[in-house]
Amino acid sequence: MMFDRPPAGYSLTQEPKGAPFENPPEMSDPTEAARYHLNRLSDPELVEDAMFFLEQGVDIMSLVQGILRGAVMQGQHSIDVSLIIAPILHEFIKQMADATDTPYEEGFDDKESKAVIKYRRNVTRARAEIDKLDIKPDAPSEDIPDKSMIVGDDSEDEVMEMMEENIKEIKKEKPMGLMSREMV
């Protein structure tokens, strides 16, 4: 349930060192912690759970962070050890997903920048098609980007801002329905 966790400041009302993460960790050696997690991830039930999450769209980075946060909360090891062993667990889970032919996202990609790049490529292709047809509009249209966006006369940041604004305008939807009205 969503409300099963203690409220903010709860630890200040309890006995000091009462929670596992408030005590010294059980493992302080990164090698020992990595072995511990790799042994746990070799369990067939945990492999099945991990592959299920990957199939459902959870990226490997988020899965690894969740596993490591849980271990820190249980007092297994410190956050510092988590940062050291995270790449090892990431690679291990990635190899398991490859071996089981499970589709996965690694979690390193920035989807917004990919959308901007895709938009730029489409603009470049559209400009090339227009140039092939030798159609010259009477006046510059707002729908057709000018060559500075493609050739690079503007700075990279200005072009990125323009692209992001165009994407935001495309995504905006007007409210529809009997009781809807535009917000000012």
Secondary structure, DSSP 4 states (H G I P E B T S, - for coil): -TT-SPPTTGGGGS-TT-SGGGSPPS---HHHHHHHHHHHHTSHHHHHHHHHHHHTT--HHHHHHHHHHHHHHTTSS-HHHHHHHHHHHHHHHHHHHHHTT-----S---HHHHHHHHHHHHHHHHHHHHHHHT---SS--SSSPPHHHHHT-S-HHHHHHHHHHHHHHHH-----STT-----
